[in-house]
Amino acid sequence: MPEAKDWITYALTIVSIAVTAWFSYRVLKATEATNEVTRATLELSKQISRAEEERQKEFIEKMRKQLIPEIIKQSKAAHDATVDTNASKINLKLKTAPTELLVTNEDLATYFKQEEINVIRDFWNTYSSYRKKYYKKFYPNNDMGALLEHAAPVAEKYANLINTIKH
């Protein structure tokens, strides 16, 4: 028969096991609760991220809708300056026509697709090149024929720009 001190040791061991089991159960429940809170936080973070992405897309679309008319307006002014049957009138219009697009490269990169940016830049590069080569403040012998002869590429690039960014 076990002695009294053995019974005390057995009793203390059983109590220790029970207390350890109870604490382990409480830790398990706390861990499960923490996991549930973590899952809920993760889902909420995903929802917030999706909502923010949607707001960002809406903002970009609104900015595009504001910038497109401005790009068209400035490009049309440049294009219209090169269109006439009279070289003297083209010369007069080029004096007051825009010399560059006043929409920043950053705005173009942020709110437009690369294809659209390429078409916009292509028009403005063609127009700028035309201006540099053929527009002068004074023409020897009033020879402005080059203004008429070389305006077609500007018109072609403008038509491409309009077809690309209006769709």
DSSP file (Angstrom, degrees, kcal/mol; ACC not computed):
  #  RESIDUE AA STRUCTURE BP1 BP2  ACC     N-H-->O    O-->H-N    N-H-->O    O-->H-N    TCO  KAPPA ALPHA  PHI   PSI    X-CA   Y-CA   Z-CA
    1    1 A M              0   0    0      0, 0.0     2,-0.0     0, 0.0     0, 0.0   0.000 360.0 360.0 360.0 136.9    0.0    0.0    0.0
    2    2 A P        -     0   0    0      0, 0.0     2,-0.1     0, 0.0     0, 0.0  -0.322 360.0-115.5 -68.9 150.2    1.3    3.4   -0.9
    3    3 A E     >  -     0   0    0      1,-0.1     4,-1.9    -2,-0.0     3,-0.3  -0.286  28.0-102.5 -79.1 169.0    2.4    5.7    1.9
    4    4 A A  H  > S+     0   0    0      1,-0.3     4,-2.3     2,-0.2     5,-0.2   0.872 121.6  54.9 -62.8 -39.5    0.7    9.0    2.7
    5    5 A K  H  > S+     0   0    0      1,-0.2     4,-2.1     2,-0.2    -1,-0.3   0.859 106.1  52.7 -66.2 -31.2    3.4   11.0    1.0
    6    6 A D  H  > S+     0   0    0     -3,-0.3     4,-3.0     2,-0.2    -1,-0.2   0.907 107.8  51.6 -65.9 -41.2    2.9    9.0   -2.2
    7    7 A W  H  X S+     0   0    0     -4,-1.9     4,-2.8     1,-0.2    -2,-0.2   0.899 109.7  49.4 -62.0 -38.6   -0.9    9.8   -2.0
    8    8 A I  H  X S+     0   0    0     -4,-2.3     4,-2.9     2,-0.2    -1,-0.2   0.915 111.0  49.3 -66.0 -42.1    0.0   13.5   -1.7
    9    9 A T  H  X S+     0   0    0     -4,-2.1     4,-2.4     2,-0.2    -2,-0.2   0.921 112.6  47.9 -62.5 -44.6    2.4   13.3   -4.6
   10   10 A Y  H  X S+     0   0    0     -4,-3.0     4,-2.8     2,-0.2    -2,-0.2   0.926 113.1  48.2 -60.3 -45.2   -0.4   11.5   -6.7
   11   11 A A  H  X S+     0   0    0     -4,-2.8     4,-2.6     1,-0.2    -2,-0.2   0.927 112.6  47.5 -63.1 -44.7   -2.9   14.1   -5.7
   12   12 A L  H  X S+     0   0    0     -4,-2.9     4,-2.7     2,-0.2    -1,-0.2   0.885 112.2  50.7 -64.1 -37.8   -0.6   17.0   -6.5
   13   13 A T  H  X S+     0   0    0     -4,-2.4     4,-2.7     2,-0.2    -2,-0.2   0.928 111.6  47.1 -64.1 -45.5    0.2   15.4   -9.9
   14   14 A I  H  X S+     0   0    0     -4,-2.8     4,-2.5     2,-0.2    -2,-0.2   0.913 113.9  47.7 -63.9 -42.5   -3.5   15.0  -10.7
   15   15 A V  H  X S+     0   0    0     -4,-2.6     4,-2.9     2,-0.2     5,-0.2   0.911 112.3  50.0 -64.0 -42.5   -4.1   18.6   -9.6
   16   16 A S  H  X S+     0   0    0     -4,-2.7     4,-2.8     2,-0.2    -2,-0.2   0.916 111.6  48.0 -62.3 -43.1   -1.2   19.8  -11.7
   17   17 A I  H  X S+     0   0    0     -4,-2.7     4,-2.8     2,-0.2    -2,-0.2   0.925 113.4  47.8 -62.3 -44.6   -2.4   17.9  -14.7
   18   18 A A  H  X S+     0   0    0     -4,-2.5     4,-2.6     2,-0.2    -2,-0.2   0.922 113.9  46.1 -63.8 -44.2   -5.9   19.3  -14.3
   19   19 A V  H  X S+     0   0    0     -4,-2.9     4,-2.8     2,-0.2     5,-0.2   0.917 114.2  48.5 -64.9 -43.3   -4.6   22.9  -13.9
   20   20 A T  H  X S+     0   0    0     -4,-2.8     4,-2.8    -5,-0.2    -2,-0.2   0.915 112.7  48.4 -62.6 -42.8   -2.3   22.4  -16.9
   21   21 A A  H  X S+     0   0    0     -4,-2.8     4,-2.6    -5,-0.2    -2,-0.2   0.910 111.9  49.3 -63.5 -42.0   -5.2   21.0  -18.9
   22   22 A W  H  X S+     0   0    0     -4,-2.6     4,-2.3     2,-0.2    -2,-0.2   0.935 113.9  45.1 -64.1 -45.1   -7.5   23.9  -17.9
   23   23 A F  H  X S+     0   0    0     -4,-2.8     4,-2.7     2,-0.2    -2,-0.2   0.898 112.8  51.5 -64.8 -39.9   -4.8   26.5  -18.8
   24   24 A S  H  X S+     0   0    0     -4,-2.8     4,-2.7    -5,-0.2    -2,-0.2   0.917 109.6  49.9 -62.3 -42.1   -4.1   24.7  -22.1
   25   25 A Y  H  X S+     0   0    0     -4,-2.6     4,-2.5     2,-0.2    -2,-0.2   0.919 111.7  48.1 -61.0 -44.2   -7.9   24.7  -22.9
   26   26 A R  H  X S+     0   0    0     -4,-2.3     4,-2.5     2,-0.2    -2,-0.2   0.901 112.4  48.8 -64.6 -41.3   -8.0   28.5  -22.1
   27   27 A V  H  X S+     0   0    0     -4,-2.7     4,-2.7     2,-0.2    -2,-0.2   0.908 110.9  51.6 -64.1 -41.7   -5.0   29.1  -24.3
   28   28 A L  H  X S+     0   0    0     -4,-2.7     4,-2.5     2,-0.2    -2,-0.2   0.932 111.6  46.0 -60.0 -46.5   -6.5   27.1  -27.1
   29   29 A K  H  X S+     0   0    0     -4,-2.5     4,-2.4     2,-0.2    -2,-0.2   0.895 113.0  49.9 -64.6 -40.3   -9.8   29.1  -26.8
   30   30 A A  H  X S+     0   0    0     -4,-2.5     4,-2.5     2,-0.2    -1,-0.2   0.901 111.5  49.3 -64.6 -40.0   -7.8   32.4  -26.8
   31   31 A T  H  X S+     0   0    0     -4,-2.7     4,-2.7     2,-0.2    -2,-0.2   0.909 110.8  49.7 -65.3 -42.4   -5.8   31.2  -29.8
   32   32 A E  H  X S+     0   0    0     -4,-2.5     4,-2.2     2,-0.2    -2,-0.2   0.912 112.0  48.2 -62.2 -42.2   -9.0   30.3  -31.7
   33   33 A A  H  X S+     0   0    0     -4,-2.4     4,-2.4     2,-0.2    -2,-0.2   0.911 111.7  49.8 -64.7 -41.7  -10.5   33.7  -30.8
   34   34 A T  H  X S+     0   0    0     -4,-2.5     4,-2.7     1,-0.2    -2,-0.2   0.909 109.9  51.3 -63.1 -41.9   -7.4   35.4  -32.0
   35   35 A N  H  X S+     0   0    0     -4,-2.7     4,-2.7     2,-0.2    -1,-0.2   0.904 109.8  49.6 -61.5 -41.1   -7.4   33.5  -35.2
   36   36 A E  H  X S+     0   0    0     -4,-2.2     4,-2.4     2,-0.2    -2,-0.2   0.914 111.7  48.0 -65.1 -42.4  -11.1   34.4  -35.8
   37   37 A V  H  X S+     0   0    0     -4,-2.4     4,-2.6     2,-0.2    -2,-0.2   0.905 111.7  51.0 -63.5 -40.9  -10.2   38.1  -35.2
   38   38 A T  H  X S+     0   0    0     -4,-2.7     4,-2.7     2,-0.2    -2,-0.2   0.921 110.3  48.7 -62.8 -44.6   -7.3   37.8  -37.5
   39   39 A R  H  X S+     0   0    0     -4,-2.7     4,-2.5     2,-0.2    -2,-0.2   0.918 112.9  47.8 -61.2 -43.4   -9.5   36.3  -40.3
   40   40 A A  H  X S+     0   0    0     -4,-2.4     4,-2.4     2,-0.2    -2,-0.2   0.900 112.3  49.2 -64.8 -40.4  -12.0   39.0  -39.8
   41   41 A T  H  X S+     0   0    0     -4,-2.6     4,-2.7     2,-0.2    -2,-0.2   0.909 110.8  50.4 -64.6 -42.4   -9.3   41.7  -39.9
   42   42 A L  H  X S+     0   0    0     -4,-2.7     4,-2.3     2,-0.2    -2,-0.2   0.925 111.5  47.7 -61.7 -45.1   -7.9   40.2  -43.1
   43   43 A E  H  X S+     0   0    0     -4,-2.5     4,-2.3     2,-0.2    -2,-0.2   0.911 112.4  49.4 -63.3 -42.2  -11.3   40.1  -44.8
   44   44 A L  H  X S+     0   0    0     -4,-2.4     4,-2.7     2,-0.2    -2,-0.2   0.912 109.7  51.7 -62.8 -42.3  -11.9   43.7  -43.7
   45   45 A S  H  X S+     0   0    0     -4,-2.7     4,-2.6     1,-0.2    -2,-0.2   0.903 109.5  50.2 -61.1 -40.9   -8.5   44.7  -45.1
   46   46 A K  H  X S+     0   0    0     -4,-2.3     4,-2.6     2,-0.2    -1,-0.2   0.918 111.3  48.5 -62.9 -43.5   -9.3   43.0  -48.4
   47   47 A Q  H  X S+     0   0    0     -4,-2.3     4,-2.5     2,-0.2    -2,-0.2   0.918 112.5  47.9 -63.3 -43.4  -12.6   44.9  -48.6
   48   48 A I  H  X S+     0   0    0     -4,-2.7     4,-2.5     2,-0.2    -1,-0.2   0.912 111.9  50.4 -63.5 -42.1  -11.0   48.2  -47.8
   49   49 A S  H  X S+     0   0    0     -4,-2.6     4,-2.6     2,-0.2    -2,-0.2   0.919 111.3  47.9 -62.7 -44.3   -8.3   47.5  -50.4
   50   50 A R  H  X S+     0   0    0     -4,-2.6     4,-2.3     1,-0.2    -2,-0.2   0.911 112.4  49.3 -62.9 -42.2  -10.9   46.7  -53.1
   51   51 A A  H  X S+     0   0    0     -4,-2.5     4,-2.4     2,-0.2    -2,-0.2   0.903 111.8  48.6 -64.2 -40.6  -12.9   49.8  -52.2
   52   52 A E  H  X S+     0   0    0     -4,-2.5     4,-2.5     2,-0.2    -2,-0.2   0.904 110.7  50.6 -66.3 -41.6   -9.8   51.9  -52.4
   53   53 A E  H  X S+     0   0    0     -4,-2.6     4,-2.5     2,-0.2    -2,-0.2   0.906 110.7  49.7 -61.0 -41.5   -8.8   50.4  -55.8
   54   54 A E  H  X S+     0   0    0     -4,-2.3     4,-2.4     2,-0.2    -2,-0.2   0.912 111.1  48.7 -64.8 -42.7  -12.4   51.1  -57.1
   55   55 A R  H  X S+     0   0    0     -4,-2.4     4,-2.5     2,-0.2    -2,-0.2   0.904 111.2  50.9 -62.1 -41.0  -12.1   54.7  -55.9
   56   56 A Q  H  X S+     0   0    0     -4,-2.5     4,-2.5     2,-0.2    -2,-0.2   0.917 110.2  48.8 -63.7 -43.7   -8.7   55.0  -57.6
   57   57 A K  H  X S+     0   0    0     -4,-2.5     4,-2.4     2,-0.2    -2,-0.2   0.911 111.9  49.3 -62.1 -42.5  -10.1   53.7  -60.9
   58   58 A E  H  X S+     0   0    0     -4,-2.4     4,-2.5     2,-0.2    -2,-0.2   0.908 111.0  50.1 -63.3 -41.6  -13.1   56.1  -60.7
   59   59 A F  H  X S+     0   0    0     -4,-2.5     4,-2.6     2,-0.2    -2,-0.2   0.929 110.6  49.1 -62.6 -45.7  -10.7   59.0  -60.0
   60   60 A I  H  X S+     0   0    0     -4,-2.5     4,-2.5     1,-0.2    -2,-0.2   0.914 111.7  49.3 -60.7 -43.1   -8.5   58.0  -63.0
   61   61 A E  H  X S+     0   0    0     -4,-2.4     4,-2.3     2,-0.2    -1,-0.2   0.902 111.1  49.6 -64.9 -40.2  -11.6   57.8  -65.2
   62   62 A K  H  X S+     0   0    0     -4,-2.5     4,-1.4     2,-0.2    -2,-0.2   0.915 111.5  48.7 -63.7 -42.1  -12.8   61.2  -64.0
   63   63 A M  H  X S+     0   0    0     -4,-2.6     4,-2.6     2,-0.2    -2,-0.2   0.907 110.1  51.8 -65.0 -40.9   -9.4   62.8  -64.7
   64   64 A R  H  X S+     0   0    0     -4,-2.5     4,-2.9     1,-0.2    -1,-0.2   0.932 107.7  52.3 -58.1 -45.5   -9.3   61.2  -68.1
   65   65 A K  H  < S+     0   0    0     -4,-2.3    -1,-0.2     1,-0.2    -2,-0.2   0.794 113.0  45.2 -64.6 -27.0  -12.7   62.6  -68.9
   66   66 A Q  H  X S+     0   0    0     -4,-1.4     4,-0.8    -3,-0.2    -1,-0.2   0.849 116.2  44.7 -80.8 -35.9  -11.5   66.1  -67.9
   67   67 A L  H  X S+     0   0    0     -4,-2.6     4,-2.8     1,-0.2     5,-0.2   0.838 100.5  67.1 -79.5 -33.2   -8.2   65.8  -69.8
   68   68 A I  H  X S+     0   0    0     -4,-2.9     4,-2.8     1,-0.2     5,-0.2   0.932 101.8  46.5 -57.4 -49.6   -9.5   64.4  -73.1
   69   69 A P  H  > S+     0   0    0      0, 0.0     4,-2.7     0, 0.0    -1,-0.2   0.881 113.6  50.5 -61.3 -34.0  -11.5   67.6  -74.0
   70   70 A E  H  X S+     0   0    0     -4,-0.8     4,-2.6     2,-0.2     5,-0.2   0.918 111.5  46.9 -68.6 -42.6   -8.5   69.7  -73.1
   71   71 A I  H  X S+     0   0    0     -4,-2.8     4,-2.6     2,-0.2     5,-0.2   0.924 114.8  47.3 -63.1 -44.0   -6.1   67.6  -75.2
   72   72 A I  H  X S+     0   0    0     -4,-2.8     4,-2.9    -5,-0.2     5,-0.2   0.922 111.8  50.7 -63.7 -43.6   -8.6   67.7  -78.1
   73   73 A K  H  X S+     0   0    0     -4,-2.7     4,-2.1    -5,-0.2    -2,-0.2   0.944 114.9  41.7 -59.8 -49.6   -9.1   71.4  -77.8
   74   74 A Q  H  X S+     0   0    0     -4,-2.6     4,-1.9     1,-0.2    -1,-0.2   0.905 117.1  48.0 -66.3 -41.0   -5.3   72.2  -77.8
   75   75 A S  H  X S+     0   0    0     -4,-2.6     4,-3.0    -5,-0.2    -2,-0.2   0.886 110.4  51.9 -67.2 -38.7   -4.7   69.6  -80.6
   76   76 A K  H  X S+     0   0    0     -4,-2.9     4,-3.6    -5,-0.2     5,-0.2   0.906 108.1  51.9 -64.1 -41.3   -7.6   71.0  -82.7
   77   77 A A  H  X S+     0   0    0     -4,-2.1     4,-1.3    -5,-0.2    -1,-0.2   0.914 113.0  44.9 -61.4 -41.9   -6.2   74.5  -82.3
   78   78 A A  H  X S+     0   0    0     -4,-1.9     4,-0.6     2,-0.2    -2,-0.2   0.939 116.7  45.7 -66.2 -46.6   -2.8   73.3  -83.5
   79   79 A H  H >< S+     0   0    0     -4,-3.0     3,-1.8     1,-0.2     4,-0.4   0.942 109.9  53.3 -60.7 -49.6   -4.3   71.3  -86.4
   80   80 A D  H >< S+     0   0    0     -4,-3.6     3,-1.0     1,-0.3    -1,-0.2   0.794 100.0  62.9 -60.1 -28.7   -6.7   74.1  -87.5
   81   81 A A  H 3< S+     0   0    0     -4,-1.3    13,-0.3    -5,-0.2    -1,-0.3   0.763 105.2  47.2 -67.1 -22.8   -3.7   76.5  -87.8
   82   82 A T  T << S+     0   0    0     -3,-1.8     2,-0.7    -4,-0.6    -1,-0.2   0.448  95.8  88.1 -97.0  -0.9   -2.3   74.2  -90.5
   83   83 A V    <   +     0   0    0     -3,-1.0     2,-0.3    -4,-0.4    65,-0.1  -0.875  53.9  98.4-109.6 115.0   -5.5   73.8  -92.5
   84   84 A D        -     0   0    0     -2,-0.7     3,-0.0    64,-0.1    -3,-0.0  -0.935  65.7-123.9-174.8 164.3   -6.3   76.4  -95.2
   85   85 A T  S    S+     0   0    0     -2,-0.3     2,-0.5     1,-0.1    63,-0.1   0.490  97.1  69.5 -94.3  -4.4   -6.1   76.8  -98.9
   86   86 A N     >  -     0   0    0      1,-0.1     4,-1.8    62,-0.0     3,-0.4  -0.960  68.0-155.1-119.9 119.1   -4.2   80.0  -98.5
   87   87 A A  H  > S+     0   0    0     -2,-0.5     4,-2.5     1,-0.2     5,-0.1   0.832  95.5  58.4 -61.7 -34.0   -0.6   79.9  -97.2
   88   88 A S  H  > S+     0   0    0      1,-0.2     4,-2.2     2,-0.2    -1,-0.2   0.889 106.0  49.0 -63.9 -38.2   -0.8   83.5  -95.8
   89   89 A K  H  > S+     0   0    0     -3,-0.4     4,-2.6     2,-0.2    -1,-0.2   0.891 109.6  51.3 -69.1 -38.1   -3.8   82.5  -93.7
   90   90 A I  H  X S+     0   0    0     -4,-1.8     4,-2.5     2,-0.2    -2,-0.2   0.939 109.4  51.5 -60.6 -45.0   -1.9   79.5  -92.3
   91   91 A N  H  X S+     0   0    0     -4,-2.5     4,-1.0     1,-0.2    -2,-0.2   0.914 110.9  47.5 -58.0 -44.6    1.0   81.7  -91.5
   92   92 A L  H  X S+     0   0    0     -4,-2.2     4,-0.6     1,-0.2     3,-0.5   0.910 112.6  48.9 -64.1 -42.1   -1.3   84.1  -89.6
   93   93 A K  H >X S+     0   0    0     -4,-2.6     4,-0.9     1,-0.2     3,-0.8   0.866 105.4  57.7 -67.8 -35.4   -3.0   81.3  -87.7
   94   94 A L  H 3< S+     0   0    0     -4,-2.5    -1,-0.2   -13,-0.3    -2,-0.2   0.776  93.8  68.5 -67.2 -24.2    0.4   79.7  -86.7
   95   95 A K  H 3< S+     0   0    0     -4,-1.0    -1,-0.2    -3,-0.5    -2,-0.2   0.860 114.7  26.3 -61.0 -34.6    1.4   83.0  -85.1
   96   96 A T  H << S+     0   0    0     -3,-0.8    -1,-0.2    -4,-0.6    -2,-0.2   0.419  98.1 111.2-110.0  -0.3   -1.3   82.5  -82.4
   97   97 A A  S  < S-     0   0    0     -4,-0.9   -19,-0.1     1,-0.1   -23,-0.0  -0.354  79.6 -90.9 -72.7 154.9   -1.5   78.7  -82.4
   98   98 A P        -     0   0    0      0, 0.0    -1,-0.1     0, 0.0     3,-0.1  -0.297  27.1-157.4 -62.4 150.5   -0.2   76.6  -79.5
   99   99 A T  S    S+     0   0    0      1,-0.3     2,-0.3    -3,-0.1    32,-0.1   0.614  72.5   9.9-102.9 -17.9    3.4   75.5  -79.7
  100  100 A E  S    S-     0   0    0     27,-0.0     2,-0.4    28,-0.0    -1,-0.3  -0.987  84.0 -90.8-155.9 160.5    3.1   72.6  -77.3
  101  101 A L        -     0   0    0     -2,-0.3   -30,-0.1     1,-0.1    20,-0.0  -0.611  28.7-151.1 -75.0 130.3    0.6   70.5  -75.4
  102  102 A L        +     0   0    0     -2,-0.4     2,-0.5   -32,-0.1    -1,-0.1   0.129  66.7 101.1 -94.3  21.6   -0.1   72.0  -72.0
  103  103 A V  S    S-     0   0    0    -32,-0.0    -2,-0.1   -33,-0.0     5,-0.0  -0.918  78.7-117.0-101.9 130.6   -0.9   68.6  -70.4
  104  104 A T     >  -     0   0    0     -2,-0.5     4,-2.3     1,-0.1     5,-0.1  -0.226  10.3-122.9 -70.2 154.9    2.0   67.3  -68.4
  105  105 A N  H  > S+     0   0    0      1,-0.2     4,-2.7     2,-0.2     5,-0.2   0.847 114.7  57.8 -60.5 -34.3    3.8   64.1  -69.2
  106  106 A E  H  > S+     0   0    0      2,-0.2     4,-2.1     1,-0.2    -1,-0.2   0.923 106.6  46.9 -63.6 -44.5    3.0   62.9  -65.7
  107  107 A D  H  > S+     0   0    0      2,-0.2     4,-2.5     1,-0.2     5,-0.2   0.909 112.3  50.5 -64.1 -41.6   -0.7   63.4  -66.3
  108  108 A L  H  X S+     0   0    0     -4,-2.3     4,-1.6     1,-0.2    -2,-0.2   0.946 112.9  46.0 -59.7 -47.3   -0.4   61.6  -69.6
  109  109 A A  H  < S+     0   0    0     -4,-2.7    -1,-0.2     1,-0.2    -2,-0.2   0.831 116.7  45.4 -65.8 -32.7    1.4   58.7  -68.0
  110  110 A T  H  < S+     0   0    0     -4,-2.1    -1,-0.2    -5,-0.2    -2,-0.2   0.875 124.3  27.2 -79.1 -38.4   -1.1   58.5  -65.1
  111  111 A Y  H  < S+     0   0    0     -4,-2.5     2,-0.3    -5,-0.2    -2,-0.2   0.436 111.0  62.5-111.5  -0.1   -4.4   58.7  -66.9
  112  112 A F  S  < S-     0   0    0     -4,-1.6     2,-0.1    -5,-0.2    53,-0.0  -0.926  76.5-111.8-130.1 153.0   -3.8   57.3  -70.4
  113  113 A K     >  -     0   0    0     -2,-0.3     4,-2.4     1,-0.1     5,-0.2  -0.389  37.1-109.7 -73.7 157.9   -2.7   54.0  -71.9
  114  114 A Q  H  > S+     0   0    0      1,-0.2     4,-2.6     2,-0.2     5,-0.2   0.880 119.0  54.8 -59.0 -40.0    0.7   53.8  -73.6
  115  115 A E  H  > S+     0   0    0      1,-0.2     4,-2.0     2,-0.2    -1,-0.2   0.913 109.5  47.4 -59.9 -42.7   -0.9   53.5  -77.1
  116  116 A E  H  > S+     0   0    0      2,-0.2     4,-2.6     1,-0.2    -2,-0.2   0.910 111.0  51.1 -65.2 -42.3   -2.9   56.7  -76.4
  117  117 A I  H  X S+     0   0    0     -4,-2.4     4,-2.9     1,-0.2     5,-0.3   0.921 109.2  51.4 -60.6 -44.0    0.2   58.5  -75.2
  118  118 A N  H  X S+     0   0    0     -4,-2.6     4,-2.4     1,-0.2    -1,-0.2   0.903 111.3  46.9 -61.0 -42.0    2.1   57.4  -78.3
  119  119 A V  H  X S+     0   0    0     -4,-2.0     4,-2.2     2,-0.2    -2,-0.2   0.908 113.3  48.4 -68.2 -41.8   -0.6   58.8  -80.6
  120  120 A I  H  X S+     0   0    0     -4,-2.6     4,-2.3     2,-0.2    -2,-0.2   0.944 115.5  44.1 -62.9 -48.0   -0.8   62.1  -78.7
  121  121 A R  H  X S+     0   0    0     -4,-2.9     4,-3.0     1,-0.2     5,-0.3   0.882 109.8  56.8 -65.0 -37.5    2.9   62.6  -78.7
  122  122 A D  H  X S+     0   0    0     -4,-2.4     4,-2.3    -5,-0.3    -1,-0.2   0.926 109.0  46.2 -60.3 -44.9    3.1   61.5  -82.4
  123  123 A F  H  X S+     0   0    0     -4,-2.2     4,-2.9    34,-0.2    -2,-0.2   0.958 115.7  44.9 -60.7 -50.1    0.6   64.3  -83.3
  124  124 A W  H  X S+     0   0    0     -4,-2.3     4,-2.6     1,-0.2    -2,-0.2   0.847 112.9  50.5 -68.3 -33.5    2.5   66.9  -81.3
  125  125 A N  H  X S+     0   0    0     -4,-3.0     4,-2.4     2,-0.2    -1,-0.2   0.912 112.7  47.0 -66.9 -41.5    5.9   65.9  -82.5
  126  126 A T  H  X S+     0   0    0     -4,-2.3     4,-2.4    -5,-0.3    -2,-0.2   0.927 114.6  46.7 -64.1 -45.1    4.6   66.0  -86.1
  127  127 A Y  H  X S+     0   0    0     -4,-2.9     4,-2.7     2,-0.2    -2,-0.2   0.929 113.2  48.5 -62.9 -45.8    3.1   69.4  -85.5
  128  128 A S  H  X S+     0   0    0     -4,-2.6     4,-2.7     1,-0.2    -2,-0.2   0.906 111.6  49.7 -62.3 -41.8    6.2   70.8  -83.7
  129  129 A S  H  X S+     0   0    0     -4,-2.4     4,-2.4     2,-0.2     5,-0.2   0.920 110.5  50.4 -62.4 -44.0    8.4   69.5  -86.5
  130  130 A Y  H  X>S+     0   0    0     -4,-2.4     4,-2.7     2,-0.2     5,-0.6   0.934 111.8  48.2 -58.0 -48.1    6.1   71.2  -89.1
  131  131 A R  H  X5S+     0   0    0     -4,-2.7     4,-1.8     1,-0.2    -2,-0.2   0.936 112.9  47.3 -59.0 -48.3    6.2   74.5  -87.2
  132  132 A K  H  <5S+     0   0    0     -4,-2.7    -1,-0.2     1,-0.2    -2,-0.2   0.889 118.8  39.9 -63.5 -39.4   10.0   74.4  -86.9
  133  133 A K  H  <5S+     0   0    0     -4,-2.4    -1,-0.2    -5,-0.2    -2,-0.2   0.877 130.8  18.5 -78.9 -37.4   10.6   73.6  -90.5
  134  134 A Y  H  <5S+     0   0    0     -4,-2.7     2,-0.5    -5,-0.2    13,-0.2   0.659  98.1  87.5-117.0 -18.9    8.1   75.7  -92.3
  135  135 A Y     << +     0   0    0     -4,-1.8     2,-0.3    -5,-0.6     3,-0.1  -0.744  49.4 163.3 -90.1 127.3    6.8   78.5  -90.1
  136  136 A K        -     0   0    0     -2,-0.5     3,-0.1     1,-0.1    -3,-0.0  -0.966  44.5-132.2-136.5 154.1    8.8   81.7  -90.2
  137  137 A K  S    S+     0   0    0     -2,-0.3     2,-0.4     1,-0.2    -1,-0.1   0.844  99.6  26.5 -73.2 -32.1    8.1   85.2  -89.2
  138  138 A F  S    S-     0   0    0     -3,-0.1    -1,-0.2     2,-0.0     0, 0.0  -0.996  70.4-158.3-133.9 138.0    9.4   86.4  -92.5
  139  139 A Y    >   -     0   0    0     -2,-0.4     3,-1.8    -3,-0.1     2,-0.2  -0.958  24.7-120.6-116.1 127.3    9.5   84.6  -95.8
  140  140 A P  G >  S-     0   0    0      0, 0.0     3,-1.7     0, 0.0    -2,-0.0  -0.460  99.8  -0.4 -64.6 134.3   11.9   85.7  -98.6
  141  141 A N  G 3  S-     0   0    0      1,-0.3     3,-0.1    -2,-0.2     0, 0.0   0.735 120.7 -80.7  58.0  24.2   10.0   86.6 -101.7
  142  142 A N  G <  S+     0   0    0     -3,-1.8     2,-1.4     1,-0.2    -1,-0.3   0.812  78.3 164.6  54.7  32.8    6.8   85.8  -99.8
  143  143 A D    <   +     0   0    0     -3,-1.7     3,-0.2     1,-0.2    -1,-0.2  -0.657  10.9 147.4 -86.7  90.9    7.3   82.1 -100.5
  144  144 A M    >>  +     0   0    0     -2,-1.4     3,-1.7     1,-0.2     4,-0.7   0.225  31.0 114.5-105.9  11.3    5.0   80.4  -98.1
  145  145 A G  H >>  +     0   0    0      1,-0.3     4,-2.5     2,-0.2     3,-0.8   0.795  65.9  66.3 -55.8 -32.4    4.2   77.5 -100.3
  146  146 A A  H 3> S+     0   0    0      1,-0.3     4,-2.0    -3,-0.2    -1,-0.3   0.820  91.5  63.8 -61.4 -30.2    5.9   75.0  -98.0
  147  147 A L  H <4 S+     0   0    0     -3,-1.7    -1,-0.3   -13,-0.2    -2,-0.2   0.892 111.7  36.1 -60.2 -38.9    3.2   75.7  -95.4
  148  148 A L  H X< S+     0   0    0     -3,-0.8     3,-1.0    -4,-0.7     4,-0.3   0.904 115.9  53.4 -77.7 -44.4    0.6   74.3  -97.8
  149  149 A E  H 3< S+     0   0    0     -4,-2.5     3,-0.2     1,-0.2    -2,-0.2   0.782 115.2  37.3 -65.3 -30.0    2.7   71.5  -99.2
  150  150 A H  T 3< S+     0   0    0     -4,-2.0     4,-0.3    -5,-0.2    -1,-0.2   0.178  88.1  92.3-113.8  17.4    3.7   69.9  -95.9
  151  151 A A    X>  +     0   0    0     -3,-1.0     4,-1.5     1,-0.2     3,-0.7   0.694  62.9  85.1 -84.2 -18.8    0.6   70.2  -93.8
  152  152 A A  H 3> S+     0   0    0     -4,-0.3     4,-2.4    -3,-0.2     5,-0.2   0.865  83.8  55.2 -56.6 -43.5   -0.9   66.8  -94.7
  153  153 A P  H 3> S+     0   0    0      0, 0.0     4,-2.6     0, 0.0    -1,-0.2   0.868 105.6  54.2 -60.1 -33.5    1.0   64.8  -92.1
  154  154 A V  H <> S+     0   0    0     -3,-0.7     4,-2.1    -4,-0.3    -2,-0.2   0.934 109.5  47.3 -63.3 -44.7   -0.3   67.0  -89.3
  155  155 A A  H  X S+     0   0    0     -4,-1.5     4,-2.3     2,-0.2    -1,-0.2   0.892 112.3  50.2 -63.8 -40.0   -3.9   66.4  -90.5
  156  156 A E  H  X S+     0   0    0     -4,-2.4     4,-2.0     2,-0.2    -2,-0.2   0.928 112.1  46.2 -64.3 -45.5   -3.3   62.6  -90.7
  157  157 A K  H  X S+     0   0    0     -4,-2.6     4,-2.3     1,-0.2   -34,-0.2   0.851 111.1  53.6 -66.9 -34.0   -1.8   62.5  -87.1
  158  158 A Y  H  X S+     0   0    0     -4,-2.1     4,-2.7    -5,-0.2     5,-0.2   0.930 107.7  49.8 -65.7 -45.2   -4.7   64.7  -85.8
  159  159 A A  H  X S+     0   0    0     -4,-2.3     4,-2.4     1,-0.2    -2,-0.2   0.905 111.7  49.3 -59.9 -41.2   -7.3   62.3  -87.3
  160  160 A N  H  X S+     0   0    0     -4,-2.0     4,-2.0     2,-0.2    -1,-0.2   0.907 110.2  50.9 -64.1 -42.3   -5.5   59.4  -85.7
  161  161 A L  H  X S+     0   0    0     -4,-2.3     4,-2.7     2,-0.2     5,-0.3   0.940 111.5  47.2 -60.1 -48.7   -5.4   61.2  -82.3
  162  162 A I  H  X S+     0   0    0     -4,-2.7     4,-1.6     1,-0.2    -2,-0.2   0.924 113.0  48.5 -61.4 -45.3   -9.1   61.9  -82.5
  163  163 A N  H  < S+     0   0    0     -4,-2.4     4,-0.4    -5,-0.2    -1,-0.2   0.839 115.2  46.1 -64.2 -32.7  -10.0   58.3  -83.4
  164  164 A T  H  < S+     0   0    0     -4,-2.0     3,-0.5    -5,-0.2    -2,-0.2   0.935 117.4  36.1 -78.9 -48.0   -7.8   56.9  -80.6
  165  165 A I  H  < S+     0   0    0     -4,-2.7    -2,-0.2     1,-0.2    -3,-0.2   0.668 109.6  60.7 -88.7 -12.9   -8.7   59.0  -77.6
  166  166 A K     <        0   0    0     -4,-1.6    -1,-0.2    -5,-0.3    -2,-0.1   0.653 360.0 360.0 -82.4 -13.4  -12.4   59.5  -78.3
  167  167 A H              0   0    0     -3,-0.5    -1,-0.2    -4,-0.4    -2,-0.2   0.430 360.0 360.0 -99.5 360.0  -13.0   55.7  -78.2
